[in-house]
Amino acid sequence: MKTINLMPDNSGWVTKEENLQLEKILFKCGYKITKRNIGINQINFFPDKYSAKKKGRFFKLLGNKLAFDYYHGDPRISPEFKPFLDDLKKKSNIFSQVRVSHSGIEQLLNESGFSGRITRIPIGIDLDIFNQVKEGRDQIRETLGLPKSAFIIGSFQKDGVGWGNGEEPKLIKGPDIFLKVIKELSNKYDDIFVLLTGPSRSYLINGLRKLKVNFKHFLVPNYKEIAYYYAAIDVYLVTSREEGGPKAILESMASKVPLVSTRVGHALDLVENDFNGWISEIEDYNSLISHVINIYEGRYDIERVKLNGIHTAKENSYPMQIELWRNFFKKIDS
């Protein structure tokens, strides 16, 4: 049995769930797992690209083979990542493999000295979490204190800088775009309601208050409870400029919730417009607004899109990724 040393970060929430799922997959692949173990002649995997860049040379000196995740950080979209990527390029030769979650970053790293060492594996989904919700939408809304008759738009992604209140917006997540879309929708309809979860959402909360749009914000301590909140909404809205996922793409599909997203992250590869969701170009406010209006007014075949979305979620569930990960580590160990 071969040993893989995992070097997970400590940010928690979604990252914690990804690390746990990877451990399960590696066990099924027949690997022995250690964590943060400084050893020699072993495979070291960094789910955090920052740790990989910082600590990679040290582990390489011990005869280790190295691999890491790179979800997002495209200087063509987010210029602040240019110094990081420039530095990473200089160290590219120490890494055996890179896992990327979507084709946008795959193209970036192919052009950055990692060609031939890239494997695309989407950020997966645990369907059991989303199949466990048994209550109906009205019952869930009543439990959460949400209006039963409102048109509820969900946003469950962290979009503030750091892990504090999030007064400063993380603009690559598009909270400013979200507010502009909500403003137009609330001017047109008087029953628009926004449901938020996750940390660091103060920028969005303050913006909704200024717009006088009704909303509720919940901090959900356990990721596995997130399915309950999806079951309460009418549409999930992604307005990001760049993403590694987000997990919300597959989460909304698994929850049978209509998805409207900008063309970022997983949406590049997994969302087919008017098939399993609706997609708009980055910062195309009018397109985002139009898709939500068409869902609100029942102009789309929602049921067909929901069924296709469930199929997409199943195709990208964690059990379906076992062979992808097995091949990923075979490449490292060959």
N, C-alpha and C positions, 0 to 999 in steps of 0.2 A: 504493500500500500504506500503510495507516494504522499509526501507531505507538502501542503501549501500553507504558507504563513500569510495570514490576512492582517493588514495594517489599517483597520477602519478608523474613520474620524469620529468625533464625539458630538456632532451637530444634532443628532436625534431626529425625531419625526420621520419623514419619508426615508432619509438616508439610513436610519436604524433598521427600518423594515427591509430595505434592499439588502443590507448586510446579512440579516437573518435569513432571508430567502436564498442568498448565495451560499450560505453555509449548508442549507438543506440540499441544494443542488449538488454541491461538491461532495457531500456525503453519499448521495445516490450515485455519483460518478466513481466512487471508490477511493476518494482521497481522504487522508488524515489531515485534520485542520489544527493549526496552532494560531495564536493571536499575539501580535507584537513580540514575536520571538526573534531574538538576534542570534541567528545560527549561520552555518556555512553550507554552501552547495545545496541550497533549497530554492523553491519557487516563492517569491514574495509578490503579493498582489496588493496594490494600493487603490482602494475605491475613491481616494481623494487625490486628485492630480497635484494639489499643492504639496502634499506630503511626499509624493513621488519625486517631484522636482527637487525638494529640499533634502531628502534623505537617500535618494537613489544611488549616488556615488558611493556613499558609505557601505550600503548593502552589496553593491557590485564588487567592492574590494574584497568581500568575504566569499567571492565565488558564486554569488546568488544570481539566479535569473529573475528578471524584473518585468512586471506588467502593471498597467494602471487603467483606470477609467478616465475618459474625457467626455463629459456630457455637453458642456457649453463653454463658451468663451471664444467667440469669433471676432477678431479685431475688425473685420470688414463691417460688422454690425455694431460691435461694442469696442471702440478704440482703446478703452482702458485695459483691455487684455493684451495689447500688443507687447508691452515689456515682458509680461509673463511668457507669452508664446515665443518671443525672440530668445529668451533665456533657455526655454525648454528645447528649442531647436538645437542649441549648442550641445545639449546633453542627450540628444535623441539616440545616439549609438549605444547607450547603456541599457536600453529597453528592448525586450524581445517581442512584446506584443502590446497593443493598445486596444481597449474595448471602447467603441463609440456607440451611442444610442440612436443616432439618426444620420441620414445621408449628408446633411449640411456639414457636420463636423468631420465626417469621413472624407469629404472633398477637401476641407481645410487641411487636415493632417496629411493627406496624400501629397499636398503641395508644400508641406512643411518638413519633409525629410523622413516621414514614417511609412512611405509607400511599401507595400508588401508585408507590413506588420500590423494591419488594422483589421479588426473583426467587428462587424455591426451586430449588436444584440440590443433590441429595444428594452427599455425599462419595463419589466413585466408586471403582471397583475395576479393577485390571489383571488380567484373567482369565489372561493368559499366565503370570503368576507362579505361579498355583495349578494350572495344567495341566501344569507342568513336573515335578511330583513323580511319579517312576516307581516308587520302592520301595514295598513293602507295609508295613502298619502294624507287623507283628512285626519286620521288618528295621530299620525306623526306630527302634523302641523299643530294640532291641539296640544300635544305634549310639549312641543317646543315653544308654544305661545306665538305661533305664526298665523296670520289671517288666512282662513280657508279659501276665500274667494280671490285672493290676490294672484297676480302673475309674478312668480318668484324667480329671480335670476340669481344663480349661484356663482360664487367666486371663493375658492378654498385654498388659494395659493399665497404663500408669503410674498409680500411685495414691498416691504420696507427694508431699508439698509440696516444691517446688524440684527441683533436678537433682542433689542429693547422694544419700545412702543412702536417704532417705525414711523416716526414723524417725517423723516426724509425718505422720499420715494426711491425705490430701486427701479429706475426708468426702463431697464430692459424687460421688466415684467409688465410694463404698460399700464400702471394704475391711472395715469393721466388720460390714456385712451379710454379706459373703462368708464371713467367719470364723464367723459364727453358723450359716449354712447348712452349712458344712463340718463344724462341731461335731456338728450333729444327724445328718448323714449318716454320719460316722465312728463315732458311737455305735451306729448301726444296722447298718453293714456294716464288715467288717474289711479290705477291700481297696481302700478309698478312697485315691487318690493325687492330688496336685495338681501340675500342671506350670505354672511361671511363666516368663515372659520379660519383658524390658523393664527400664528403670532405675527407681530409687527405690522399691523394693519391700520395704524392711526392716520396715515395720510389719506387713505381711502375713507375711513370713518369720518374724518373732519370734512372731507369733500362732499360726502353724502349729506351731512348735516347742513352744509351751506346750500346745497341744492334742495333741501327740505324733502328728501326722498326717504321713505320709511325703510328701515333696515334692522337687522339683528346680527350681532357678532358673538360667536361662541369660540372659546378655546377648548379644543377637544384633546384631552390628555393622552388618549389611546388611539393610535392610527386606525385600529380595527373598527372604531365607532363611526368612521367617516361615512360609511355606506348609509347610515341612518339619515344623514343630512342630505345626501344626494336624493334620497327617496322623497324629500319634501319639496323639490324645486321643479320648475317647468322647463328651464333651459340652463345649460352651463356655458359661461362666456369666458373665453381665453382671448386676451387682447395684447399679449406679450410681443416684444420686438425680438426676443431670443429666448430659447428654452433648451434644456437638455431632454425634457419630456414634453410637457409635464405629465405626471401620472394621471392628471385629470382627464387626459384624452381617453385613455382606456377605462378609467373609473366611471366616467359618464356613460360610455357605451355599455359597460357591464351593468349599470344601474338603469338602463333603458331611459336615459335622459337625453333629449336632443342637445347636440353639441354645436356651438358656433365658435370657430377659432381662427386666429391669424395663421398664416403659413409659417409656422415655427416648429422646431423640434420634431416630435413624433408625427405631428400633423403633416409634415412634408411627405412621409412615407405611408402613413396609416389612414389618413382621412381622404376619402374620395367625395368630392362635392356632390351633394344630393343623393349619395348612396348610403353612407354611414354617418354623415354629419355635413356641416357646411363650413366652407373655408373662404377666407378673405386675405388679400395681400396685407402686409404689415402697414399699419397706420391708415388703412382704408376704412375710415369711419363710416362712410355712407354704405359700404357693402355690409359691414358688421350690423349696422342699424337695420338695413333692409332684411337681412336674414332673420333677425329677431322679430321684426314686424310680421314677416310671413309666417313664422311659427305662431306668434300671438294670434293672428287672424285666421289660422287654419288653412293656409294656402298650400302648405307642403304635405306630402304623404308621410306623416310622422311615423306611423306604425311600420311601414316598410323600412324606413331608415333605422328605426330602433332594432328591428330584427337583424339587419345587416351589421349594425354596430355590435350586437351581442356576438355575432360570428367572428368579427374582427377581434373582440376581446378574448374570445376562446383561443383563437390562433396565436395570441401573444401572451397567454397565461404562462406562469412559471414552469409547469410540467412540460410545456411545448418547447421550452428553451434548454432542456437538459443536454441534448446533443450539440447544440451551439456552444455551450460552455465546455463540454467534454472536448470538442475539437479545438476550442480556444487554448486550453491548457496543454493539449497534445502538441500544438504548434510550439509552445514554449519549451516543452520537455523533449523535443525531437533533436 
